Amino acid sequence: MPIVGGLDIHRKQLTFDYLDTVTGEVRRGQIAPADREHLRAWLARFAGRDDAAFAIEGCTGWRYVAGELAAAGIAAHVGEPADTAAARGRKRHAKTDKTDARHLRTLLAEGRLPECWIPPTQILDYRALLETYHDLRREHTAWVQRIHAVFFHQGAPRLGEGALRTEQGLAALRAAAVAHLSPAGQLQVATALDMLAAVGARMEVLRKQLLDAARHLTGAKVLAARLYGAGPVTALALTCWLAGAGRFSSSRKAVRFTGLDITVWSSDRKGPPGRLSRQGPPVLRWAVYEAGKTHARSSAPDHRYYTAVKDRKNSKRAALSEARKLVRQACHILTELGDDALTAA
């Protein structure tokens, strides 16, 4: 790599630092504003060269930067943010954009950059759809909780479990709001119902897109067929974040990537109870946890183990244990499939 460099990504500007290993010349500066058009114009200086490589951090904005680098024939290396920061060592001076770019360039030149896998464009799009669907699910739950909170706050009778699921239940809810809530409370409930209708409509559209994607992706199809509790959406999430040849050397690392491993901070043999690390994609963690809860059914193949953990601990711990099993099994299956898991079925 005669030209090796680093790009520090921010919303307003991109800071570059690259070294020409032949001449020993180092160039530093900024690209502003930070968008495709200006980055593409700056990369024109490397036209016709296939011996350049740049390192970037896997933070917000890395996708378009990596895409423009690849389009210009420049090798893009995405560094894992936490490990890249840890490679800096003990902080001895103020951290700036220039030092960040130089740090990335140094790690790449020395072969110490903790690289991330760069998924295909189609997988990135599926991830974006899954994240949007998850956000809508959370928003839907939040509005439902607000309705129940308004009724409780004003001392109204408690709503039934299915009050928001049928037209009959919604009609009864509106009647109860008129009978028991103040005008402000009625406005709160009416607003929440309007928001639920809008969110629900958008969720239905997204769900159809996700189901269609899961039917046409080899890894998702195989996982949905072989893993109990893994529906199309869960199988698609597992494929989008765990598939790819050589992604994980062991299934334990896949569980750690998902954020379902237990971390314990201890000092002098004392420490608080273990907690989930909660690192990695929240969408994947939510999907496998929901899949783990399906083993509470008596027809589930692992129901006996789920019941034993539930009796010894609680249902949440039992579902988490099943979720970890699901991730390990999916990792083994996707490793067998290799890059074929990301191809069209």
C-alpha positions as a printed NumPy array, in Angstrom:
array([[  0.   ,   0.   ,   0.   ],
       [  2.061,   2.988,  -1.207],
       [ -0.725,   5.275,   0.071],
       [ -2.206,   4.563,   3.493],
       [ -4.463,   6.929,   5.391],
       [ -7.232,   7.511,   7.887],
       [-10.525,   9.394,   7.699],
       [-12.214,  10.745,  10.825],
       [-15.963,  11.084,  10.191],
       [-18.137,  13.875,  11.565],
       [-21.39 ,  15.411,  10.425],
       [-19.805,  18.728,   9.4  ],
       [-16.452,  17.607,   8.019],
       [-14.204,  14.648,   7.23 ],
       [-10.636,  14.921,   8.502],
       [ -8.017,  13.08 ,   6.453],
       [ -4.441,  12.067,   7.16 ],
       [ -2.583,   9.961,   4.61 ],
       [  1.005,   8.957,   3.969],
       [  2.722,   8.287,   0.654],
       [  5.085,   5.509,   1.688],
       [  7.202,   5.996,  -1.445],
       [  8.018,   9.672,  -0.967],
       [  7.404,   9.838,   2.792],
       [  5.058,  12.803,   2.316],
       [  2.158,  13.203,   4.77 ],
       [ -0.934,  15.21 ,   3.865],
       [ -3.572,  16.394,   6.328],
       [ -6.736,  18.433,   5.978],
       [-10.502,  18.458,   5.997],
       [-13.318,  17.81 ,   3.535],
       [-16.306,  20.066,   4.148],
       [-19.185,  19.711,   4.035],
       [-19.237,  15.989,   4.711],
       [-21.317,  14.554,   1.87 ],
       [-20.927,  12.268,  -1.13 ],
       [-20.394,  15.038,  -3.664],
       [-17.466,  16.683,  -1.889],
       [-15.89 ,  13.366,  -0.864],
       [-16.08 ,  12.125,  -4.455],
       [-14.408,  15.3  ,  -5.708],
       [-11.606,  14.921,  -3.152],
       [-11.054,  11.263,  -4.043],
       [-10.504,  12.239,  -7.687],
       [ -6.843,  12.878,  -6.818],
       [ -6.394,   9.107,  -6.513],
       [ -7.906,   8.355,  -9.923],
       [ -6.134,   5.55 , -11.753],
       [ -4.392,   4.259,  -8.632],
       [ -5.186,   0.901,  -7.064],
       [ -2.558,   1.038,  -4.335],
       [ -4.367,   3.257,  -1.808],
       [ -6.13 ,   2.208,   1.397],
       [ -7.966,   4.21 ,   4.022],
       [ -9.2  ,   3.326,   7.5  ],
       [-12.438,   4.683,   8.954],
       [-14.302,   4.072,  12.178],
       [-17.55 ,   2.103,  12.147],
       [-19.599,   5.062,  13.386],
       [-22.57 ,   6.867,  11.847],
       [-21.726,   7.813,   8.279],
       [-19.253,   5.021,   7.548],
       [-21.543,   3.501,   4.92 ],
       [-21.402,   6.271,   2.352],
       [-17.7  ,   6.904,   2.999],
       [-16.843,   3.233,   2.461],
       [-19.042,   3.182,  -0.632],
       [-17.301,   6.182,  -2.19 ],
       [-13.877,   4.747,  -1.377],
       [-14.787,   1.459,  -3.071],
       [-16.22 ,   3.289,  -6.093],
       [-12.922,   5.167,  -6.442],
       [-10.96 ,   1.9  ,  -6.373],
       [ -9.582,   2.533,  -2.882],
       [ -9.53 ,  -0.206,  -0.257],
       [-11.811,   0.699,   2.674],
       [-11.076,  -0.719,   6.138],
       [-13.708,  -0.177,   8.84 ],
       [-12.414,  -0.227,  12.408],
       [-14.46 ,  -1.309,  15.425],
       [-14.923,   1.943,  17.421],
       [-14.371,   0.609,  20.955],
       [-11.339,  -1.512,  20.065],
       [ -9.901,   1.293,  17.954],
       [-10.145,   3.675,  20.914],
       [ -8.605,   1.068,  23.229],
       [ -5.653,   0.678,  20.862],
       [ -4.81 ,   4.309,  21.544],
       [ -3.562,   3.331,  24.967],
       [ -3.514,   5.615,  27.922],
       [ -4.678,   9.135,  27.071],
       [ -1.854,  11.654,  27.526],
       [ -3.121,  14.638,  25.563],
       [ -6.313,  16.117,  24.164],
       [ -8.004,  14.069,  21.452],
       [ -8.792,  15.952,  18.232],
       [-10.027,  15.078,  14.757],
       [ -6.458,  15.296,  13.455],
       [ -5.129,  12.877,  16.068],
       [ -8.026,  10.505,  15.385],
       [ -7.263,  10.441,  11.659],
       [ -3.551,   9.934,  12.349],
       [ -4.368,   7.152,  14.827],
       [ -6.443,   5.312,  12.215],
       [ -3.689,   5.698,   9.619],
       [ -1.063,   4.378,  12.05 ],
       [ -3.137,   1.335,  13.017],
       [ -3.77 ,   0.473,   9.366],
       [ -0.115,   0.91 ,   8.391],
       [  1.024,  -1.297,  11.277],
       [ -1.628,  -3.948,  10.646],
       [ -3.225,  -3.406,  14.054],
       [ -6.606,  -2.028,  12.97 ],
       [ -9.452,  -4.055,  14.607],
       [-11.519,  -4.415,  11.445],
       [-15.273,  -4.859,  11.101],
       [-16.976,  -6.893,   8.424],
       [-18.464,  -4.756,   5.623],
       [-21.832,  -6.282,   4.64 ],
       [-23.21 ,  -6.191,   1.095],
       [-25.493,  -3.28 ,   0.24 ],
       [-28.587,  -5.496,   0.257],
       [-27.859,  -6.667,   3.817],
       [-27.355,  -3.065,   4.951],
       [-30.77 ,  -2.205,   3.526],
       [-32.369,  -5.157,   5.327],
       [-30.737,  -4.027,   8.558],
       [-32.185,  -0.553,   8.096],
       [-35.679,  -2.011,   7.594],
       [-35.317,  -4.174,  10.7  ],
       [-34.167,  -1.219,  12.788],
       [-37.114,   0.88 ,  11.586],
       [-39.543,  -1.943,  12.378],
       [-38.056,  -2.291,  15.858],
       [-38.35 ,   1.463,  16.459],
       [-42.009,   1.362,  15.429],
       [-42.65 ,  -1.589,  17.75 ],
       [-41.178,   0.335,  20.66 ],
       [-43.186,   3.431,  19.749],
       [-46.367,   1.374,  19.549],
       [-45.745,  -0.105,  23.002],
       [-45.024,   3.348,  24.441],
       [-48.37 ,   4.763,  23.232],
       [-50.262,   1.762,  24.635],
       [-48.569,   2.294,  27.994],
       [-49.522,   5.981,  27.931],
       [-53.192,   5.105,  27.527],
       [-53.092,   2.72 ,  30.49 ],
       [-51.199,   5.343,  32.508],
       [-53.843,   8.03 ,  31.838],
       [-56.64 ,   5.726,  32.997],
       [-54.754,   4.806,  36.152],
       [-53.681,   8.394,  36.873],
       [-57.304,   9.592,  36.799],
       [-58.667,   6.647,  38.765],
       [-60.625,   5.11 ,  35.901],
       [-61.405,   1.359,  35.824],
       [-58.554,  -0.778,  34.583],
       [-58.56 ,  -1.639,  30.884],
       [-58.666,  -5.238,  29.788],
       [-55.727,  -6.952,  28.092],
       [-57.352,  -6.903,  24.652],
       [-58.838,  -3.413,  24.84 ],
       [-56.686,  -2.144,  21.938],
       [-56.737,  -5.207,  19.703],
       [-60.284,  -5.27 ,  18.304],
       [-62.771,  -2.714,  17.022],
       [-65.141,  -3.678,  19.819],
       [-62.416,  -3.134,  22.389],
       [-61.52 ,   0.272,  20.937],
       [-65.157,   1.356,  21.014],
       [-65.401,   0.317,  24.674],
       [-62.17 ,   2.202,  25.421],
       [-63.507,   5.423,  23.891],
       [-66.735,   5.083,  25.845],
       [-64.776,   4.54 ,  29.064],
       [-62.654,   7.602,  28.35 ],
       [-65.775,   9.78 ,  27.954],
       [-67.294,   8.379,  31.129],
       [-64.281,   8.458,  33.455],
       [-61.647,  10.901,  32.143],
       [-61.346,  14.673,  32.189],
       [-61.384,  16.592,  28.879],
       [-57.575,  16.704,  28.928],
       [-57.425,  12.967,  29.585],
       [-59.838,  12.304,  26.717],
       [-57.605,  14.358,  24.429],
       [-54.574,  12.358,  25.561],
       [-56.299,   9.058,  24.786],
       [-57.618,  10.289,  21.416],
       [-54.133,  11.463,  20.429],
       [-52.62 ,   8.146,  21.484],
       [-55.178,   6.18 ,  19.465],
       [-54.46 ,   8.268,  16.358],
       [-50.735,   7.664,  16.778],
       [-51.3  ,   3.936,  17.271],
       [-53.298,   3.763,  14.044],
       [-50.551,   5.558,  12.097],
       [-47.753,   3.479,  13.596],
       [-49.697,   0.25 ,  13.074],
       [-50.282,   1.006,   9.402],
       [-46.603,   1.683,   8.795],
       [-45.617,  -1.45 ,  10.738],
       [-47.843,  -3.58 ,   8.529],
       [-46.159,  -2.261,   5.379],
       [-42.685,  -2.868,   6.821],
       [-43.572,  -6.339,   8.04 ],
       [-44.639,  -7.384,   4.544],
       [-41.31 ,  -6.144,   3.168],
       [-39.385,  -8.059,   5.837],
       [-41.331, -11.265,   5.216],
       [-40.644, -10.968,   1.504],
       [-36.933, -10.42 ,   2.187],
       [-36.801, -13.446,   4.509],
       [-38.376, -15.647,   1.827],
       [-35.709, -14.688,  -0.69 ],
       [-32.579, -14.905,   1.502],
       [-30.974, -18.335,   1.819],
       [-29.755, -17.948,   5.401],
       [-33.091, -16.659,   6.677],
       [-34.964, -19.47 ,   4.948],
       [-32.72 , -22.152,   6.435],
       [-32.813, -20.693,   9.957],
       [-36.606, -20.327,   9.938],
       [-36.907, -23.987,   8.915],
       [-34.375, -25.415,  11.4  ],
       [-34.707, -23.283,  14.534],
       [-37.788, -23.545,  16.719],
       [-39.175, -20.128,  17.617],
       [-37.262, -18.291,  14.894],
       [-39.882, -16.778,  12.612],
       [-39.063, -15.005,   9.358],
       [-38.224, -11.664,  10.997],
       [-35.968, -13.257,  13.637],
       [-34.292, -15.451,  11.012],
       [-33.697, -12.4  ,   8.821],
       [-32.154, -10.492,  11.737],
       [-29.874, -13.415,  12.617],
       [-28.738, -13.695,   9.001],
       [-28.137,  -9.964,   8.542],
       [-25.939,  -9.646,  11.635],
       [-24.311, -13.078,  12.007],
       [-23.898, -14.438,   8.461],
       [-20.751, -14.249,   6.362],
       [-17.784, -16.546,   5.924],
       [-15.359, -16.355,   8.836],
       [-17.429, -13.863,  10.833],
       [-16.988, -15.622,  14.184],
       [-14.389, -18.172,  15.205],
       [-16.722, -19.547,  17.899],
       [-20.397, -19.348,  18.786],
       [-19.447, -17.787,  22.122],
       [-18.164, -14.732,  20.264],
       [-21.483, -14.51 ,  18.415],
       [-23.318, -14.435,  21.762],
       [-20.967, -11.707,  22.951],
       [-21.566,  -9.733,  19.754],
       [-25.319,  -9.956,  20.34 ],
       [-24.924,  -8.469,  23.826],
       [-26.438, -11.447,  25.651],
       [-23.321, -12.454,  27.581],
       [-23.087, -11.811,  31.319],
       [-20.527,  -9.265,  32.48 ],
       [-19.357,  -8.963,  36.087],
       [-17.246,  -6.15 ,  37.49 ],
       [-15.398,  -7.419,  40.544],
       [-12.779,  -6.158,  42.955],
       [-11.142,  -8.181,  45.717],
       [-13.553, -11.083,  45.109],
       [-16.538,  -8.791,  45.515],
       [-18.835,  -7.543,  42.818],
       [-22.45 ,  -6.89 ,  41.886],
       [-24.609,  -9.591,  40.265],
       [-23.931, -10.269,  36.607],
       [-25.739,  -8.141,  34.062],
       [-26.152,  -8.259,  30.317],
       [-23.482,  -6.373,  28.424],
       [-26.184,  -4.975,  26.051],
       [-23.581,  -4.344,  23.378],
       [-24.266,  -4.974,  19.738],
       [-27.475,  -4.47 ,  17.722],
       [-30.595,  -3.991,  19.914],
       [-32.791,  -5.321,  17.086],
       [-31.054,  -8.699,  17.105],
       [-31.151,  -8.903,  20.906],
       [-34.887,  -8.15 ,  20.926],
       [-35.628, -10.684,  18.175],
       [-33.798, -13.625,  19.764],
       [-35.231, -12.844,  23.203],
       [-38.759, -12.961,  21.798],
       [-37.863, -16.235,  20.084],
       [-36.508, -17.575,  23.379],
       [-39.847, -16.934,  25.072],
       [-41.574, -19.338,  22.665],
       [-40.003, -22.251,  24.552],
       [-42.529, -21.625,  27.322],
       [-44.958, -23.563,  25.114],
       [-45.414, -27.175,  26.096],
       [-44.852, -28.208,  22.464],
       [-41.371, -26.619,  22.362],
       [-38.483, -29.107,  22.064],
       [-36.602, -27.399,  24.91 ],
       [-39.636, -26.822,  27.133],
       [-38.314, -29.008,  29.97 ],
       [-35.099, -26.997,  30.259],
       [-37.023, -23.706,  30.042],
       [-39.32 , -24.815,  32.86 ],
       [-36.383, -25.902,  35.025],
       [-34.652, -22.534,  34.68 ],
       [-37.931, -20.688,  35.232],
       [-38.596, -22.596,  38.469],
       [-35.046, -22.07 ,  39.689],
       [-34.723, -18.396,  38.599],
       [-37.543, -16.704,  36.673],
       [-39.103, -16.632,  33.216],
       [-36.855, -13.814,  32.01 ],
       [-33.678, -15.74 ,  32.811],
       [-35.141, -18.804,  31.118],
       [-35.892, -16.829,  27.932],
       [-32.393, -15.31 ,  27.948],
       [-30.851, -18.763,  28.269],
       [-32.891, -20.   ,  25.314],
       [-31.94 , -16.872,  23.341],
       [-28.236, -17.632,  23.846],
       [-28.799, -21.197,  22.647],
       [-30.597, -19.843,  19.595],
       [-27.687, -17.535,  18.734],
       [-25.149, -20.357,  19.105],
       [-27.189, -22.702,  16.91 ],
       [-27.704, -19.997,  14.295],
       [-23.98 , -19.239,  14.293],
       [-23.139, -22.884,  13.55 ],
       [-25.717, -23.106,  10.761],
       [-24.628, -19.849,   9.138],
       [-20.964, -20.857,   9.397],
       [-21.778, -24.03 ,   7.459],
       [-23.563, -21.987,   4.792],
       [-20.736, -19.439,   4.542],
       [-21.313, -16.626,   2.063],
       [-24.145, -18.627,   0.485],
       [-26.313, -17.526,   3.413],
       [-26.332, -14.026,   1.928],
       [-27.381, -15.093,  -1.556],
       [-30.869, -15.194,  -3.026],
       [-32.786, -18.359,  -2.271]])
